[in-house]
Amino acid sequence: MQRIKILDSIRGLCIILMIYHHITFLMMNFGFLIETPFYNVAVGFLQSGVYAVINFCYVSTFFVIAGITSNFSRNNFKRALPVIGVAVAVTVVTFIVMPNEYIKFGVLHCMAVCILAYALIDKFFKKVFDKIPFYIFVILFLVFYFLYKQNFTIAPIYLFDIEIPTYIIGLPSSSFVSADYYPILPWIFAFLTGASVGKYLKKVENRPKIYDVNIPFLSFVGKYPLIIYAVHQPIALAILFCLDQLIK
């Protein structure tokens, strides 16, 4: 089946918003451009209620689109491998750069788990999954998102003196810190919403015109989300550092 071009454009917009978030976070974390009006505007917007809504929308959309496109992948197990690789690299790099709040389970870690989970569902439980209407996953997502936003923490649980990473499923310990955190619950339900919707989009016989809506720049960005995610932060860090030095 041909690509649904509008999904690339929407995903591209989500990535642009994510890049803004990360650039602003770098400014806050390292104090770049702190004496400029841009710093105040960018940080102020990031901390606003309006941005909180925007953030929820674009992150949710990112997971939904990933779920939709999983229906068009020939092998989701292989599709997950590069995501896992970049996720591990993100953890290693952030541990070196900011060891006190390095990314333990960020958006790519969660995305990799979602893709692997769907690959297993598609292989062994497809008949059961296909009978579940998409709105069930929407409801589960909203319920678990509400619980996630309550910021529950639990006492650390140890097995043979090693702390069990309960934060992966959405139950961080009281000592848990991560610069980027997207637990399996609730985000896997956003992904499964997309996977459920995608099975219908795939079956459409007469291709709707909306499928081919294309915004070239956003579409280009949306076609290469993993590469852009991998390279944008070091590039942004270098640019911000240079700009910061120029204005001092």
ChimeraX attribute file (.defattr): number of C-alpha atoms within 10 A of each C-alpha:
attribute: neighborCount
match mode: 1-to-1
recipient: residues
	/A:1	6
	/A:2	9
	/A:3	12
	/A:4	18
	/A:5	18
	/A:6	19
	/A:7	25
	/A:8	25
	/A:9	22
	/A:10	20
	/A:11	27
	/A:12	24
	/A:13	20
	/A:14	23
	/A:15	23
	/A:16	16
	/A:17	16
	/A:18	16
	/A:19	17
	/A:20	14
	/A:21	18
	/A:22	17
	/A:23	21
	/A:24	21
	/A:25	17
	/A:26	17
	/A:27	21
	/A:28	15
	/A:29	11
	/A:30	13
	/A:31	14
	/A:32	21
	/A:33	20
	/A:34	14
	/A:35	12
	/A:36	11
	/A:37	9
	/A:38	12
	/A:39	17
	/A:40	13
	/A:41	11
	/A:42	17
	/A:43	17
	/A:44	12
	/A:45	15
	/A:46	18
	/A:47	10
	/A:48	10
	/A:49	10
	/A:50	10
	/A:51	14
	/A:52	12
	/A:53	10
	/A:54	14
	/A:55	17
	/A:56	12
	/A:57	12
	/A:58	19
	/A:59	20
	/A:60	21
	/A:61	19
	/A:62	24
	/A:63	24
	/A:64	25
	/A:65	23
	/A:66	23
	/A:67	27
	/A:68	24
	/A:69	20
	/A:70	25
	/A:71	22
	/A:72	17
	/A:73	12
	/A:74	9
	/A:75	11
	/A:76	21
	/A:77	15
	/A:78	13
	/A:79	16
	/A:80	20
	/A:81	14
	/A:82	13
	/A:83	21
	/A:84	17
	/A:85	13
	/A:86	18
	/A:87	24
	/A:88	16
	/A:89	13
	/A:90	22
	/A:91	18
	/A:92	15
	/A:93	14
	/A:94	17
	/A:95	15
	/A:96	11
	/A:97	10
	/A:98	13
	/A:99	13
	/A:100	12
	/A:101	14
	/A:102	20
	/A:103	23
	/A:104	24
	/A:105	24
	/A:106	19
	/A:107	19
	/A:108	22
	/A:109	25
	/A:110	24
	/A:111	26
	/A:112	22
	/A:113	18
	/A:114	24
	/A:115	25
	/A:116	18
	/A:117	17
	/A:118	24
	/A:119	22
	/A:120	14
	/A:121	15
	/A:122	18
	/A:123	11
	/A:124	11
	/A:125	12
	/A:126	13
	/A:127	11
	/A:128	10
	/A:129	16
	/A:130	15
	/A:131	9
	/A:132	11
	/A:133	12
	/A:134	19
	/A:135	12
	/A:136	13
	/A:137	21
	/A:138	16
	/A:139	14
	/A:140	18
	/A:141	22
	/A:142	15
	/A:143	14
	/A:144	17
	/A:145	18
	/A:146	12
	/A:147	14
	/A:148	18
	/A:149	9
	/A:150	9
	/A:151	10
	/A:152	12
	/A:153	16
	/A:154	13
	/A:155	10
	/A:156	17
	/A:157	12
	/A:158	10
	/A:159	7
	/A:160	6
	/A:161	7
	/A:162	9
	/A:163	11
	/A:164	14
	/A:165	17
	/A:166	16
	/A:167	21
	/A:168	19
	/A:169	16
	/A:170	22
	/A:171	20
	/A:172	21
	/A:173	18
	/A:174	11
	/A:175	9
	/A:176	15
	/A:177	15
	/A:178	16
	/A:179	15
	/A:180	15
	/A:181	19
	/A:182	23
	/A:183	23
	/A:184	22
	/A:185	21
	/A:186	23
	/A:187	27
	/A:188	26
	/A:189	27
	/A:190	29
	/A:191	29
	/A:192	28
	/A:193	27
	/A:194	26
	/A:195	29
	/A:196	25
	/A:197	20
	/A:198	21
	/A:199	17
	/A:200	12
	/A:201	18
	/A:202	16
	/A:203	10
	/A:204	9
	/A:205	7
	/A:206	6
	/A:207	13
	/A:208	11
	/A:209	8
	/A:210	11
	/A:211	14
	/A:212	14
	/A:213	15
	/A:214	17
	/A:215	15
	/A:216	13
	/A:217	12
	/A:218	20
	/A:219	20
	/A:220	15
	/A:221	21
	/A:222	23
	/A:223	17
	/A:224	14
	/A:225	15
	/A:226	16
	/A:227	13
	/A:228	15
	/A:229	17
	/A:230	15
	/A:231	10
	/A:232	14
	/A:233	16
	/A:234	12
	/A:235	12
	/A:236	18
	/A:237	17
	/A:238	12
	/A:239	12
	/A:240	19
	/A:241	17
	/A:242	12
	/A:243	13
	/A:244	17
	/A:245	11
	/A:246	9
	/A:247	9
	/A:248	7
